Amino acid sequence: MSYSLTTIWYERQRFLPAILAVAFSAVLITVQGGLVLGLISMMSLPVDRATADLWVGFPGVRSVDLGRPIPERWVVRVASHPEVVRVEPAVIGFALWTRPGIDSANTVSEVCTIVGSRLDANSLAAAEAVRSNPELLTRLSVDLAVAVDESELGRLGITGVGDIAEIYGIRVRVVGLVKGYKSLGGPYLFCSFETARILLGYRRDEVTYVVARTTTPEAAADVAQRMSGYPQLTAITAAEFSTRSRLHWLFTTKAGITVGFTALLGLLVGGVVTSQTLFAATAASQREFSTLRAMGIPKWRLKATVVAQSFWVGLFGVLVATPITLLLAEAATAMGTAVRLHPLILLLAAMITMVMALGSGLAALRSFQNVDPAHNIR
């Protein structure tokens, strides 16, 4: 191991391209993985930022934004379970936001996601930024009042609080702004339960979800299991619903597939470049390896040296990639793109990078077919 490390140091001009190739691949894998996680986490924000432990919706609902109307009377069915301490309805769904301009060419039309909930500090379905702001709760209690994320103003064609737009021909007024609720799909619009029902055209006895808080988060799984016997509904815990929403957007939308393919492409490019660089470095060292063979060093020890070199190349590549990855993630976040460097993403990227480097080292062993003690006397 020390010989391999010493060789890399004295032959650093040969091994530096391999280290940089590994670092490039590690950065791309990590940033792309964090980008995928950050993007898909946007689609589960109504679940993640709420305090409900249990969500009940239409049978087979695949994502929180794809719910369909259900009877509001199911509130009684959910409340009948002894583990449930509070239950309330919620209305969430897609709508069309229209901001009329001076002429038809300046008119802004954007698909948005309406999130309607009870307006109080203990609301189960209200977003954290809404329920923790008493002034905003008061403003949203007015009919047809909505709040939006400040980063979505450009997409919605508005400048701020006080602007007016239309949703399916119904005029709404922006009464507040929130932070941290940027969406991959349609911008989130937060409003009261009653306003959401009007905008989405629900009847007075229809809702999208019935949400509940249980005595403990674990108790929600027991309630969901018991309610699974009802074929006309889906009962699911908040954690499971969040995961389901993310997986739906990751595997069924072009955005998730494209970003995942880009990460895979970076892995392949890094692997090929690293393999070729290590092969070239090994081939250039044939005279030294031939001398060691003439001294009686077994070939398997020489091969182990090459594999050890690939290990150090991978490790140095990961070390070089770490600060670069953190800087790129900060820059992306500052630009409004969510990059979540979850510890699992970092660990997985490091493992993939090391496996790629070791695999490249094994591939470089093919140059050993020309290693022979007679090489030095030709």
Protein Blocks (a to p, Z undefined) as FASTA:
>chain_A
ZZmmmmmmmmmmmmmmmmmmmmmmmmmmmmmmmmmmmmmmmmmmmmmmpcbfbdcddehi
abfklcccddfklmmmmmmpmklmbdcdddddddddddddfblmlpccdddddddddddf
kbfkbcfklmmmmklmmmmmpghiacddfklmmmnopabehiacdeehiacddfbdcehi
acfblcdddddfklmmmmnopafkbcfbdcdddfbfklmmmmmmmmmmpmkbccddfklm
mmmmmmmmmmmcfklmmmmmmmmmmmmmmmmmmmmmmmmmmmmmmmmmmmmmmnopafkl
mmmmmmmmmmmmmmmmmmmmmmmmmmmmmmmmmnopacdddfklmmmmmmmmmmmmmmmm
mmmmmmmmmgcfklmmZZ
